[in-house]
Amino acid sequence: MSQSKAQTGPLPSWNDGAAKKSIVEFVGRVTKKRCPDFVPPTDRIAVFDNDGTLWAEQPFYFQGLFVFDRVRVLTPQHPEWKDKQPFKAVLENDMKPLAAPQANSTGASMKRPNGAGRW
């Protein structure tokens, strides 16, 4: 049985490549005080997903917020959504039914209904 060597350096679990190089270089530029791209620590925000992408999950996924926004925009064309879950929950800003594990057991889906146009 072979033992794996502990990786060192920035982003040790990442494969070498363009994405890793770009992030390491960016962080280097924004953290050096004498660099024109310097960002003071109090102004820095970065959110990395499990796969290393910059994607916010909290308080909610951007994809979900986009879908919710589109539901609100398209509702005038679909008045029946006001009484049909999961659309009703979105329109009432009621996230509890959407977060409930049993929400999908009813067959409710946020898929684009026929005739809804583009999300």
C-alpha positions as CSV (number, residue, x, y, z in Angstrom):
1,M,0.0,0.0,0.0
2,S,1.4,3.4,-1.0
3,Q,1.1,6.5,1.1
4,S,0.1,9.7,-0.6
5,K,2.3,12.8,0.0
6,A,0.7,15.8,1.6
7,Q,0.3,18.6,-0.9
8,T,1.6,22.0,0.0
9,G,1.3,25.5,-1.4
10,P,-1.8,27.5,-2.3
11,L,-4.9,25.4,-3.3
12,P,-3.0,22.1,-2.6
13,S,-5.9,19.9,-3.6
14,W,-6.3,21.6,-7.0
15,N,-4.7,20.2,-10.2
16,D,-2.2,22.6,-11.8
17,G,-3.8,24.4,-14.7
18,A,-5.2,27.7,-15.9
19,A,-7.9,28.1,-13.3
20,K,-5.6,27.5,-10.4
21,K,-2.9,29.8,-11.8
22,S,-5.4,32.5,-12.5
23,I,-6.8,32.5,-8.9
24,V,-3.4,32.3,-7.3
25,E,-2.2,35.2,-9.4
26,F,-5.3,37.2,-8.7
27,V,-5.0,36.7,-4.9
28,G,-1.4,37.7,-5.1
29,R,-2.3,41.0,-6.9
30,V,-5.1,42.0,-4.6
31,T,-3.2,41.2,-1.3
32,K,0.0,43.1,-2.0
33,K,-0.2,46.6,-0.6
34,R,2.1,48.1,-3.3
35,C,0.2,46.5,-6.2
36,P,-2.3,48.7,-8.1
37,D,-4.9,46.0,-7.7
38,F,-4.6,45.9,-3.9
39,V,-7.9,45.5,-2.0
40,P,-7.9,46.2,1.7
41,P,-8.9,43.2,3.8
42,T,-12.1,44.9,5.0
43,D,-13.3,45.1,1.4
44,R,-12.5,41.5,0.4
45,I,-15.2,39.0,-0.3
46,A,-14.7,35.6,-1.9
47,V,-17.0,32.6,-1.9
48,F,-15.8,29.3,-3.4
49,D,-18.1,26.4,-4.0
50,N,-17.0,22.9,-3.2
51,D,-15.6,22.5,-6.7
52,G,-13.6,25.7,-6.4
53,T,-15.9,27.9,-8.5
54,L,-17.0,31.3,-7.3
55,W,-20.6,30.7,-6.6
56,A,-22.7,31.9,-3.7
57,E,-24.8,29.3,-1.9
58,Q,-25.9,31.3,1.1
59,P,-28.4,32.6,1.8
60,F,-29.5,31.0,-1.5
61,Y,-28.2,29.7,-4.8
62,F,-28.2,32.4,-7.5
63,Q,-29.9,29.9,-9.9
64,G,-32.8,29.7,-7.5
65,L,-33.1,33.4,-7.2
66,F,-33.0,33.7,-11.0
67,V,-35.9,31.2,-11.3
68,F,-37.9,33.0,-8.6
69,D,-37.5,36.3,-10.4
70,R,-38.6,34.7,-13.7
71,V,-41.6,33.2,-12.1
72,R,-42.6,36.7,-10.9
73,V,-42.0,38.2,-14.3
74,L,-44.0,35.5,-16.1
75,T,-46.9,35.3,-13.7
76,P,-49.1,37.8,-15.5
77,Q,-49.1,35.4,-18.4
78,H,-50.0,32.5,-16.1
79,P,-52.5,33.6,-13.5
80,E,-53.1,30.0,-12.5
81,W,-49.7,30.0,-10.9
82,K,-51.1,32.2,-8.0
83,D,-52.8,29.1,-6.7
84,K,-50.5,26.3,-7.7
85,Q,-47.4,25.2,-5.8
86,P,-44.5,25.7,-6.1
87,F,-45.3,29.0,-7.9
88,K,-47.6,30.1,-5.1
89,A,-44.9,29.8,-2.5
90,V,-42.5,31.8,-4.8
91,L,-45.1,34.5,-5.3
92,E,-45.8,34.8,-1.6
93,N,-42.1,34.7,-0.6
94,D,-42.8,31.6,1.4
95,M,-39.6,29.6,1.3
96,K,-40.8,27.0,3.8
97,P,-42.7,24.8,1.3
98,L,-39.9,25.1,-1.2
99,A,-37.3,23.9,1.4
100,A,-39.4,21.1,2.7
101,P,-38.1,17.6,1.7
102,Q,-41.7,16.5,0.8
103,A,-42.1,19.4,-1.7
104,N,-41.1,17.3,-4.6
105,S,-43.2,14.3,-3.6
106,T,-46.3,16.1,-5.0
107,G,-44.7,16.2,-8.4
108,A,-44.4,20.0,-8.1
109,S,-41.6,21.2,-10.2
110,M,-39.9,24.5,-11.0
111,K,-39.4,23.3,-14.6
112,R,-40.5,25.7,-17.3
113,P,-44.1,24.9,-18.1
114,N,-45.2,24.7,-21.7
115,G,-45.9,28.1,-23.1
116,A,-44.0,29.9,-20.3
117,G,-41.5,31.4,-22.7
118,R,-37.8,31.6,-21.8
119,W,-36.8,31.6,-18.2
